[in-house]
Amino acid sequence: MQASATYQRLVAAQSNFDKLMAKVNQAIAQGMEDHPIVRGCEDIWGPSDVYGITELSGDSRPVVLGCVLSGMDPGDGPAPGKEQLPVAWTKTHTGAGGIAARIFTT
């Protein structure tokens, strides 16, 4: 868990940071199974900082979705009130030089 207020301000929007580590069951987003970033991946599961990102901007395309689990095992169901949220995605970014590039972020 990152408890540093500086970290939270610089890296994560304070209002979107749950401030806890949780076990997250992650799944490849529908239609992205053959994307080069996740090709060959299965059963994505592990401890993770959990963000409250519910909407992505621009041309963002979710590649991996995650959901906080009710327990600490991969077979546990979603925690009450939790839904799948974007965990990793791609989008286009145009830098100061005006050149568009594809980026991947989590």
Secondary structure, 3 states (H helix, E strand, C coil): CCCCHHHHHHHCCHHHEEEEEEEEEEEECCCCCCCCCCCCCCCEEEEEEEECCCCCCCCCEEEEEEEEECCCCCCCCECCCCCCEEEEEEEEEECCCCCEEEEEEC
